Amino acid sequence: ESNMRNFVVYYHKETNLMFSHWEYIGTDLDSDMSKISEDPIIQKWWSFCEPCQEPFKWEGPPPSKGGTGGPGGEGWASME
């Protein structure tokens, strides 16, 4: 439904960092990401995961409570 596939999270023990990878096959990323963030099952899952994660940049409530991280906030840093 969200046009994502092959979502994988990796944990790098020495740096205590998590990395994720996923493939997007849709045509409207913003709409698909909105659908994900509004899904009650995803929000519940996030509420379990959030205490285990420390975002690089974040202000305000966590994603499970509708938070967006504030200006420039990101739960996951982009990588190339």
C-alpha positions in Angstrom: 0.0 0.0 0.0 2.9 2.4 0.6 4.9 1.4 -2.4 7.9 0.3 -0.3 9.6 -3.0 -0.5 12.7 -4.7 0.8 12.8 -2.6 4.1 15.7 -3.7 6.2 17.3 -2.3 9.3 20.9 -3.0 10.2 22.6 -2.5 13.5 26.3 -1.6 13.7 27.4 -2.7 17.1 30.7 -0.9 17.3 29.1 2.6 16.7 25.7 1.7 18.2 24.0 3.0 15.1 21.1 1.6 13.1 21.0 1.9 9.3 18.0 1.2 7.1 17.4 0.5 3.5 14.2 0.3 1.5 13.2 0.5 -2.2 10.5 2.9 -3.3 8.4 1.8 -6.3 5.6 4.5 -6.3 5.2 7.8 -7.9 4.1 10.0 -4.9 6.5 9.6 -2.0 5.0 12.4 0.1 1.5 10.8 -0.1 2.8 7.3 0.6 4.8 8.5 3.6 1.7 10.3 4.9 -0.3 7.0 4.7 2.4 5.2 6.7 2.5 7.9 9.4 -1.3 7.9 9.8 -1.6 4.1 10.1 -2.5 3.1 13.7 -0.5 -0.2 13.5 2.6 1.7 12.4 2.1 4.3 15.2 1.8 1.4 17.7 5.0 -0.2 16.4 6.8 3.1 16.5 5.8 3.5 20.2 7.7 0.3 20.9 10.8 1.2 18.8 11.2 4.9 19.8 12.7 4.3 23.3 15.5 2.2 21.6 16.4 5.0 19.2 18.0 8.4 19.6 17.5 10.6 16.5 20.3 12.9 15.3 18.0 15.9 15.1 14.5 16.0 16.8 12.3 18.5 18.6 8.9 17.8 20.1 6.8 14.6 20.4 7.9 11.3 18.8 6.4 10.1 15.5 4.0 7.8 17.3 2.4 10.9 18.9 2.3 12.8 15.6 5.7 14.5 16.0 7.6 15.5 12.9 10.9 16.5 14.5 10.4 20.2 14.1 12.3 22.4 11.6 15.1 20.3 10.1 14.2 17.3 12.3 14.9 13.8 11.1 14.6 10.5 12.8 16.8 8.9 10.3 19.8 10.7 8.6 19.9 10.4 4.9 22.8 8.5 3.4 24.2 8.3 -0.1 
